[in-house]
Amino acid sequence: MTSLSEIPARLAAVKQRIERAALDAGRAPESVRLLAVSKFHTPESIRRAYAAGQRDFGENYVQELRDKSDLLADLPDLRFHLIGHLQTNKVRQVVGVASRIHTVDSLRLVDELEKRQAQSSTTAVARPSHEEHVPAEARLRCLVAVNIAGEETKSGATPAEVPAIVERLRQSKHLLVDGLFTVPPLGPAETARPHFEALRALRDELGGARELPELSMGMSADLEVAIAAGATWVRVGTDIFGARPAHEGVQRDPTGREEQ
Ligand SMILES: *Cc1c(COP(=O)(O)O)cnc(C)c1O
């Protein structure tokens, strides 16, 4: 396992890879943001990355996200993003805690998120929930998770389901949809390219970058390929924090990839 003291240098190396990949793709480096995936890593690891300037962190499990959010409540501007599959019965626990949900994958989930976000933003700023226009900062930002290769074992909406989910999100007053998310099938980095390109093509069919600017795709092994295909959020765990510690009761990596 990586020691805490190595985290700043590893983080800097990942940022350099991102910058180089963006420039190679003819893109502005600021157009790609880094989500540090901290699942199974300790709050102390997050503190190290935060001290080195990182603000956005990805977690796969609602309970773990909540626990870490409580333990790190003293860090201003720290943002947790949910990047694991979200069950409808967990929505209540994540609304008001996560700054963004990357994994909206059903109409039922949209409706539950809308209901809970309406309740939470009403109490937070004392705004009547019947008010017509809810300002962007009072809305919960969402991405639609797409099972881009139609894998049996993976969660995420099928590409055919995505338009209806995006539309339902657009109609939800307390939610804001601004992009798509995917995890491509397991394989060498280069095999991910057509899947990343397919996600981008799906986004282009749904109104393009003006409507859906964010593409959450690319991890430690394939972030360069994802950036070449248009990623705006790359989600990097291992190359920042080291191999994930074994976690009781979890046999498989939540991405559907085997732990190394
Ligand atoms: C764990 C995880 C990552 C990070 O994967 P690494 O290979 O460790 O960089 C990215 N995205 C999702 C959805 C994950 O579950």
Ligand as a Chemical Component Dictionary entry (heavy atoms), coordinates in Angstrom:
data_LIG
# 
_chem_comp.id                   LIG 
_chem_comp.type                 NON-POLYMER 
_chem_comp.pdbx_formal_charge   0 
_chem_comp.three_letter_code    LIG 
# 
loop_
_chem_comp_atom.comp_id 
_chem_comp_atom.atom_id 
_chem_comp_atom.alt_atom_id 
_chem_comp_atom.type_symbol 
_chem_comp_atom.charge 
_chem_comp_atom.model_Cartn_x 
_chem_comp_atom.model_Cartn_y 
_chem_comp_atom.model_Cartn_z 
_chem_comp_atom.pdbx_ordinal 
LIG C1 C1 C 0 -12.865 2.645 -8.364  1  
LIG C2 C2 C 0 -13.402 3.458 -9.480  2  
LIG C3 C3 C 0 -12.570 4.302 -10.219 3  
LIG C4 C4 C 0 -11.069 4.431 -9.992  4  
LIG O1 O1 O 0 -10.416 3.342 -10.554 5  
LIG P1 P1 P 0 -8.792  3.266 -10.570 6  
LIG O2 O2 O 0 -8.510  2.217 -11.574 7  
LIG O3 O3 O 0 -8.391  2.882 -9.194  8  
LIG O4 O4 O 0 -8.295  4.597 -10.951 9  
LIG C5 C5 C 0 -13.167 5.067 -11.211 10 
LIG N1 N1 N 0 -14.481 4.994 -11.458 11 
LIG C6 C6 C 0 -15.297 4.182 -10.775 12 
LIG C7 C7 C 0 -16.740 4.140 -11.104 13 
LIG C8 C8 C 0 -14.784 3.379 -9.767  14 
LIG O5 O5 O 0 -15.605 2.559 -9.099  15 
# 
loop_
_chem_comp_bond.comp_id 
_chem_comp_bond.atom_id_1 
_chem_comp_bond.atom_id_2 
_chem_comp_bond.value_order 
_chem_comp_bond.pdbx_ordinal 
LIG C1 C2 SING 1  
LIG C2 C3 SING 2  
LIG C2 C8 DOUB 3  
LIG C3 C4 SING 4  
LIG C3 C5 DOUB 5  
LIG C4 O1 SING 6  
LIG O1 P1 SING 7  
LIG P1 O2 DOUB 8  
LIG P1 O3 SING 9  
LIG P1 O4 SING 10 
LIG C5 N1 SING 11 
LIG N1 C6 DOUB 12 
LIG C6 C7 SING 13 
LIG C6 C8 SING 14 
LIG C8 O5 SING 15 
# 
